[in-house]
Amino acid sequence: MRSGTFKSVDAPDTVGDSIKASTGESVGKVGFVNIKAGVAPTNRVSPKKLLLSKWTAVHPERKEKHFLVTKVFEPEIEGQAIVEIELEAAMTGRKFCMPWRDLKNREHWRQGWL
């Protein structure tokens, strides 16, 4: 790649071309799943499969590490997206509500009971 030119990521010249970040560091190879862009991978979560799913807190508080989704709050208007869920701590039984999209953050949550 020549400096000063822009190239579409969708159409590289050859399969082995490296994709360059704005800093010039290599963030992966086209055709491979080797990406090091500094963005943490996210949990793959489907809102339809949240009910009774198990989650592990990466940084437990009050000895609460394992959680179960006990409720998925359906929107009042049919056809709108699910926004909140209720989690229950397995050890203490404490319940709290949170946006379901927060479970996608791998820095705070892991899927399953680890």
Steps between C-alpha positions, in 0.01 A plus 500: 500500500629841412474772762267784418256285304173356619396145430165334554508223759233315299719471193871449578753462218601151611380256762817543708482880535509626858233738615659807659350704781532879503810461719665279239491185713382178346156401623463177312524315172228491240357150486587420863317564826811646664402854602680699771324836488495555877124446522392234746294225344137498603277220620259379234160548656159449346217677683267212409717248688571703814239349731662252744847558354796485741764770540822544700611839630865572416535722810270349766355720773358372831617147410246502217667349198235287327174642369188374325271704275162454670291753309506666160289815498292505182433844349151644543467552125521174308782488248737724693834375631557350844681748721540361854549171679496388862805314632499289815817417692527122547661526844292768671183515290533878466324628188567810294405641160739614231506562123553167323765647271733541801549122488688544171794664681763227556682721749207457741313183400577151366242257365435192714611423854878490494 
